[in-house]
Amino acid sequence: MTTTLRPTEPLQRAADGALSRHYKVCVNSRPVGAIHLATHPSFGPTVAQIRDLRIEEPDRRRGRGTVAALAAEEVARGWGCNQVEIRVPADADPALRLATMLGYVHRNRGMEKPIAAAPELPEGSLARPMTEAEFGPWTRRGVVEYTRDWSERGVPEPEARARSEKDHEHVVERGLVTENALYSVLEHDGVPVGILWVELFDGKASVHDVETYEDFRGRGHGRSLMLLAEAQTIASGRRLLGLNVFAGNTPAERLYESLGYATVGYSMYKSLL
């Protein structure tokens, strides 16, 4: 039996050059699943995303998903991509095993926590809004750090910097008064020790950046910043807080796990040689 991909639509080309196409997964012309392949909205046309891969229950555990994923990689090569990315739900153990077997590497994971009540900050800790004088240096520093985070995890440096600079421009353009964005500074005994950026969405909040200043690390301020994020989530009327953590950031992973955050999905990537 032969497993193949059959397009269900013409190749979609956006004005910015992004590509996208849906396929049926077929075995000897019989549809057994579906796959959606597209270029990455942030990293551009050299990085592909497998946005959906489904095999119907009667045809699972027969290698259909493996062949479909490999076929999608060949399509991505034909598009000129040198890397492919996939998002795997944390509870999808077969999909996680398949991605690992195919050579995909963990880049970052999403974590979430239901928030029942607003926690109190430790004695001596106090939060205040970020000032304009602090906003500029923070965003400029973020370009360098964000570029490094991506490039150390498989994204070519030019693409990593392009994404970082694009995100920086977007944040600066919106500014401190952006609706549903909270930019805060944590002080301890009157001294600034860290920064927190929280975005508010329908039904949940998300930590986009949490940073303890280098001279004050190892003193529990990272935990205080996360407690502040939880308090802001409750104050906004939301009850769910999410975040993303890069693979290899062991201190952050341990902190989030100790606070009760659970993994909801993994972002994984593979270089196309």
PAKEMAR-708575 format. One record per residue (C-alpha): x, y, z negated; chain; residue number from 1. Coordinates in Angstrom, 2 decimals. Example, Ala and Ser with C-alpha at 12.3 -4.5 7.8 and 13.67 -1.06 7.14 Angstrom:
<recs>
      xx      yy      zz drenvo zapa
   12.30   -4.50   -7.80      A    1
   13.67   -1.06   -7.14      A    2
</recs>
This chain:
<recs>
      xx      yy      zz drenvo zapa
    0.00    0.00    0.00      A    1
    1.20    3.49    0.89      A    2
    0.63    6.54   -1.33      A    3
    0.59    9.86    0.54      A    4
   -0.45   13.49    0.11      A    5
   -3.13   14.88    2.43      A    6
   -3.78   18.64    2.50      A    7
   -7.34   19.72    1.71      A    8
   -6.75   23.28    2.95      A    9
   -4.36   25.29    5.13      A   10
   -1.15   26.48    3.50      A   11
   -2.09   29.61    1.52      A   12
    0.27   32.58    1.94      A   13
   -0.10   35.62   -0.30      A   14
    1.01   39.12    0.67      A   15
    4.06   38.81   -1.60      A   16
    5.14   35.57    0.09      A   17
    3.79   33.18   -2.57      A   18
    2.71   29.77   -1.26      A   19
   -0.02   27.44   -2.52      A   20
   -1.74   24.28   -1.31      A   21
   -4.10   21.61   -2.66      A   22
   -3.73   17.96   -1.65      A   23
   -5.54   14.68   -2.07      A   24
   -3.46   11.78   -3.30      A   25
   -4.36    8.87   -1.03      A   26
   -3.58    5.16   -0.93      A   27
   -4.04    3.83    2.59      A   28
   -6.34    6.81    3.31      A   29
   -8.41    6.17    0.16      A   30
   -8.45    9.23   -2.19      A   31
   -7.23    8.31   -5.67      A   32
   -6.39   11.74   -7.10      A   33
   -5.38   15.32   -6.43      A   34
   -2.37   17.61   -6.74      A   35
   -1.91   21.39   -6.54      A   36
    1.51   22.77   -5.59      A   37
    2.43   26.46   -5.58      A   38
    5.43   28.75   -5.82      A   39
    6.11   30.36   -9.18      A   40
    4.32   33.69   -9.86      A   41
    7.24   35.00  -11.96      A   42
   10.39   33.39  -10.53      A   43
    9.41   33.76   -6.89      A   44
    9.56   31.55   -3.79      A   45
   12.58   29.45   -4.80      A   46
   10.76   27.84   -7.74      A   47
    7.71   25.61   -7.26      A   48
    5.05   24.61   -9.77      A   49
    3.06   21.40   -9.88      A   50
   -0.02   23.05  -11.35      A   51
   -2.23   19.99  -11.39      A   52
   -1.67   16.28  -10.88      A   53
   -4.54   13.87  -11.50      A   54
   -4.91   10.20  -10.69      A   55
   -8.33    8.61  -11.14      A   56
   -8.56    6.08  -13.95      A   57
   -8.91    2.90  -11.82      A   58
   -5.63    3.73  -10.03      A   59
   -3.53    4.75  -13.00      A   60
   -0.49    2.78  -14.20      A   61
    0.28    1.68  -10.64      A   62
    2.94    4.25   -9.78      A   63
    0.56    6.55   -7.89      A   64
    1.49    9.57  -10.02      A   65
    5.20    8.90   -9.58      A   66
    4.95    8.77   -5.78      A   67
    2.68   11.83   -5.70      A   68
    5.12   13.88   -7.80      A   69
    8.07   12.84   -5.63      A   70
    6.10   13.70   -2.48      A   71
    5.28   17.12   -3.96      A   72
    8.98   17.68   -4.58      A   73
    9.67   16.97   -0.90      A   74
    7.04   19.53    0.08      A   75
    8.68   22.05   -2.25      A   76
   12.05   21.41   -0.62      A   77
   10.42   22.11    2.72      A   78
    9.22   25.44    1.35      A   79
   12.82   26.33    0.48      A   80
   12.47   25.76   -3.27      A   81
   15.49   24.67   -5.31      A   82
   13.58   23.95   -8.50      A   83
   10.17   22.66   -9.57      A   84
    8.33   23.21  -12.85      A   85
    5.49   21.37  -14.54      A   86
    3.38   22.00  -17.66      A   87
    2.49   18.90  -19.67      A   88
   -0.15   18.92  -22.45      A   89
    1.24   17.69  -25.77      A   90
   -1.38   14.94  -26.03      A   91
   -0.68   13.57  -22.52      A   92
    1.92   10.97  -23.46      A   93
    1.83    9.13  -20.09      A   94
    2.41   12.41  -18.21      A   95
    5.25   13.33  -20.55      A   96
    6.89    9.93  -20.03      A   97
    6.47   10.25  -16.27      A   98
    8.02   13.72  -16.16      A   99
   10.95   12.59  -18.28      A  100
   11.48    9.49  -16.14      A  101
   11.53   11.67  -13.02      A  102
   14.29   13.84  -14.49      A  103
   12.31   16.83  -15.74      A  104
   13.94   18.67  -18.64      A  105
   12.13   20.38  -21.52      A  106
   12.47   24.20  -21.20      A  107
   10.01   25.56  -23.75      A  108
    6.86   24.56  -25.56      A  109
    3.66   26.28  -26.55      A  110
    2.53   26.10  -30.15      A  111
   -0.69   27.19  -31.87      A  112
   -2.13   27.49  -35.36      A  113
   -5.68   28.16  -36.54      A  114
   -5.59   31.06  -39.00      A  115
   -8.14   30.86  -41.82      A  116
   -7.16   33.90  -43.90      A  117
   -4.70   36.78  -43.81      A  118
   -1.53   35.95  -45.78      A  119
    0.23   38.52  -47.94      A  120
    3.76   39.67  -47.21      A  121
    6.47   38.97  -49.80      A  122
    7.13   41.63  -52.41      A  123
    9.26   44.42  -50.98      A  124
    8.20   43.76  -47.38      A  125
    6.06   46.27  -45.51      A  126
    5.00   46.60  -41.86      A  127
    4.65   49.80  -39.87      A  128
    4.11   50.65  -36.17      A  129
    7.18   50.79  -33.94      A  130
    8.29   54.32  -33.03      A  131
    9.14   55.66  -29.57      A  132
   12.78   55.93  -30.67      A  133
   12.79   52.20  -31.46      A  134
   10.73   51.13  -28.44      A  135
   13.28   52.07  -25.74      A  136
   16.33   50.29  -27.23      A  137
   14.20   47.23  -28.04      A  138
   12.95   46.85  -24.45      A  139
   16.43   47.39  -22.96      A  140
   17.94   44.82  -25.31      A  141
   15.15   42.44  -24.35      A  142
   16.22   42.45  -20.68      A  143
   19.63   41.02  -21.58      A  144
   18.33   38.51  -24.13      A  145
   15.43   37.32  -21.98      A  146
   17.72   36.87  -18.96      A  147
   20.08   34.77  -21.08      A  148
   17.23   32.66  -22.47      A  149
   16.03   31.71  -18.98      A  150
   19.45   31.30  -17.34      A  151
   20.62   28.97  -20.14      A  152
   17.63   26.76  -19.37      A  153
   18.01   26.12  -15.68      A  154
   16.80   29.34  -14.03      A  155
   19.45   30.80  -11.67      A  156
   20.76   34.08  -13.09      A  157
   19.40   36.31  -10.26      A  158
   15.86   34.93  -10.70      A  159
   16.14   35.11  -14.49      A  160
   17.25   38.74  -14.39      A  161
   14.59   39.65  -11.82      A  162
   11.86   38.23  -14.03      A  163
   13.29   39.89  -17.13      A  164
   13.54   43.28  -15.43      A  165
   10.03   42.97  -14.00      A  166
    8.61   42.14  -17.43      A  167
   10.60   45.03  -18.94      A  168
    9.21   47.49  -16.40      A  169
    5.68   46.29  -17.13      A  170
    6.09   46.71  -20.88      A  171
    7.64   50.18  -20.54      A  172
    4.96   51.25  -18.09      A  173
    2.22   50.27  -20.54      A  174
    4.01   51.83  -23.50      A  175
    3.37   51.72  -27.23      A  176
   -0.30   52.72  -26.92      A  177
   -1.24   49.69  -24.81      A  178
   -4.68   48.38  -25.70      A  179
   -4.57   44.98  -27.45      A  180
   -0.79   45.13  -27.94      A  181
    0.71   45.52  -31.40      A  182
    4.36   46.61  -31.75      A  183
    5.48   46.49  -35.37      A  184
    8.62   46.93  -37.47      A  185
    9.08   44.99  -40.68      A  186
   10.85   46.82  -43.50      A  187
   12.20   45.30  -46.69      A  188
   12.90   47.64  -49.58      A  189
   12.58   50.50  -47.11      A  190
   15.12   49.12  -44.60      A  191
   14.05   47.95  -41.09      A  192
   14.83   44.22  -40.80      A  193
   12.90   43.01  -37.73      A  194
   10.43   43.59  -34.90      A  195
    7.17   41.89  -33.93      A  196
    5.17   42.09  -30.68      A  197
    1.69   40.55  -30.71      A  198
   -0.81   40.56  -27.83      A  199
   -4.54   40.10  -28.40      A  200
   -6.65   38.10  -25.94      A  201
  -10.20   36.77  -25.88      A  202
  -10.44   34.37  -28.79      A  203
   -6.75   34.28  -29.73      A  204
   -3.59   36.24  -30.39      A  205
   -0.09   35.48  -29.10      A  206
    3.36   36.29  -30.44      A  207
    5.41   37.59  -27.49      A  208
    8.52   38.54  -29.45      A  209
    9.65   38.06  -33.04      A  210
   13.15   39.20  -33.95      A  211
   15.05   39.56  -37.19      A  212
   17.94   41.98  -36.88      A  213
   21.27   40.16  -36.90      A  214
   22.53   41.62  -40.21      A  215
   19.39   40.42  -42.03      A  216
   19.03   36.86  -40.73      A  217
   18.86   33.90  -43.08      A  218
   16.91   35.84  -45.73      A  219
   13.36   34.75  -44.90      A  220
   12.39   37.78  -42.85      A  221
   11.49   35.62  -39.84      A  222
    8.86   33.92  -41.98      A  223
    7.61   37.32  -43.14      A  224
    7.29   38.46  -39.52      A  225
    5.19   35.40  -38.71      A  226
    3.00   36.03  -41.77      A  227
    2.53   39.56  -40.44      A  228
    1.47   38.13  -37.07      A  229
   -1.10   35.93  -38.83      A  230
   -2.43   38.89  -40.81      A  231
   -2.76   40.93  -37.61      A  232
   -4.60   38.03  -35.95      A  233
   -7.19   37.97  -38.74      A  234
   -7.47   41.78  -38.77      A  235
   -8.29   41.69  -35.04      A  236
  -11.17   39.28  -35.64      A  237
   -9.38   36.33  -34.07      A  238
   -8.65   32.96  -35.66      A  239
   -6.02   31.37  -33.41      A  240
   -2.37   32.39  -33.00      A  241
   -0.11   31.02  -30.28      A  242
    3.52   31.37  -29.23      A  243
    6.20   29.90  -26.97      A  244
    9.58   28.70  -28.21      A  245
   12.56   27.85  -26.02      A  246
   14.08   24.38  -26.23      A  247
   17.19   24.33  -28.39      A  248
   16.08   27.19  -30.66      A  249
   16.12   24.85  -33.64      A  250
   15.77   27.47  -36.41      A  251
   12.66   28.92  -34.77      A  252
   11.17   25.48  -34.13      A  253
   11.68   24.49  -37.77      A  254
   10.18   27.76  -38.99      A  255
    7.04   27.40  -36.87      A  256
    6.58   23.75  -37.82      A  257
    6.98   24.60  -41.53      A  258
    4.24   27.22  -41.15      A  259
    1.85   24.67  -39.64      A  260
    2.10   25.41  -35.92      A  261
    1.43   22.43  -33.66      A  262
    2.73   21.83  -30.14      A  263
    0.04   22.11  -27.45      A  264
    2.13   21.80  -24.28      A  265
    5.60   21.47  -22.78      A  266
    7.07   23.40  -19.84      A  267
    9.57   21.21  -17.99      A  268
   11.74   21.76  -14.93      A  269
   13.84   19.86  -12.43      A  270
   16.49   21.03   -9.98      A  271
   15.90   19.93   -6.38      A  272
   19.29   18.88   -5.03      A  273
</recs>
